[in-house]
Each structure stands twice: as structure tokens, then as C-alpha cells.
Amino acid sequence: MDISRLTAIDVHAHALASVREKERSGASAESLAATFGTVPESTVPELAEYYRDRAMAAVVFTVDSITRTGREPRVANEEIADQAARYPDTLIPFASVDPGRGAAGVQMARRLISEYGVRGFKFHPSDQGFYPNDPAAYPLYEVIADAGLPALFHSGQTGVGAGQRAGGGIRLKYSNPIHLDDLAVDFPDMPIIIAHPSVPWQDEALAVAGHKPQVYVDLSGWSPKYFPPQLVAQANSLLKRKVMFGSDFPALSPDRWLDDFAKLEIKDEVRPLILKENAARLLGLDDTKTRED
């Protein structure tokens, strides 16, 4: 991947449609409609074309919530990894394994790393129905940590199930980012990404990211014009090397996010860190050096 040609690295994009199994059921754009309206269901090749047209790279994944929903993901991890391998200049494949799978999930993670070359793992505690610091999930984290890969966790409120009866069965309590503090202590060498402005727990997210050196924040899922002031303040200062651009595509497009980010009061020297350099360093994409104060 030629980092110099990229305008940005989006660390949070979803593949919602399969090129292999059109009939596969699972979480889809319909579950996001109440919050984001109608969103496109993109295949991995379509995502590659979309981001190439914008001279961007993107981390792409699915969400495995089989324990709560009883359904396999609409797009399999293996398909995402296989398809992304065709676009190494643009796409970075992450996997998603529901911790509720137990020992089978641990074996699945090992295989996705060794045979498919995934570059990280995505967790959605509210959708998957678990506390991130539940010891039952630790064998899965051990596999990820041993491979030196990052783990990305949804945090805060979610568009999934919003407006549906009983919120679609989603329990927000699981996604308080304070639970990630235990992981940062117990897995000090596993990079942890707190996804989204963590409404209503923004201060908890900032505290964990500021205190634990391997914890990062992605800014996906919310237009920058709605960012809480304390998030903007710390992105400009204490956390300027730990905050990263993410859109949550297709729920929120990178075009919309970047347009609103351009209007945000972010220092000129901090913008390239957030848009590209922090992610490139964390993901090991090149030898990007941090800028001096």
C-alpha cells in the first residue's frame, strides 16, 4: 500500500452485501434505517472501487452476533479477507468473531489470522451481548494479542435497533468504554481502538485512551459537527496521536464526514495525524513518524 498517494485512511467501514451468498440473512442496512435512513449495502469490490475513487484506504469488516441473533453474518469473514486481498492498495481486512462462540470462536480466529491474513478484529458488545471485560472472552483476546493485532470495539449508543421495539433487543450497557480499561491492563500489548464518540460515556473513553498507551479512538458514526467539545479539545492536544478518522460507511459516508471535519476547529498540524498518519502507524502500513510538537 502506497501511503503517500492516500488522502485519508478510514478505519471503520462495513461490508453489508455478499458477492457469494445473496440469500444469506443477517444484520443489514434495515437495522440502521431509524438513525441513518436508507443506506447502501455494498460488497467488498464495491467498497474498493468507492475508496479508490477517493484516493483513500479503508478497514473493512462484518459483525458476527450469532449468539444474540442466531444468524451467521450476512458477509462471511473469509469472503471479506479473500476479496480484500484483491485490493491491497485500498482495503485492510478485519474479522469479527462473536465471543459467545467459545472455543470454536478461538479456533476460528486462529484460522482467520493464519490462513486468511486478517489485520485486526471488530467487536460490538451491544450487538453481541457481552461485557468486553468478561473473562470468558479472554481466550479469544489472547489469540489476537499473540498475533500482535488490534481489537476494535464499538462504544456508546448504536444505530443498530434504534427505533425498533425494545431497541431490537440491543442493550447499551455493554458498550460503556470503561469496560475496556480492564482489557488494557490485562492485555497491555494488544492495541485497542474505541470506536465512535462514546455517547453518553465520552469522558470514560477519553480517560481510558489518555491513561493507557495502547488505547486509541476512532471518530466514526457521528458527523464531526456533533462531536462533544471535550473530544475536540483532546483530539487537538493530549490525544492528537491517538485519534483516527473513521466514517462508519455506509451509515455515514466519508464525504459527509470530511466535509464537516473541514469546518471543525482542529489545528493544521493535527489534521494529517487524524486523517492518515495515526492509522498508518497503528496498522503498520509504513514508517510514518509522529510529528513533533
Summary of the structure (lengths in Angstrom):
residues: 293
radius of gyration: 17.4
end to end distance: 27.5
largest distance: 52.6
contacts: 1015
relative contact order: 0.14
helix: 42%
strand: 12%
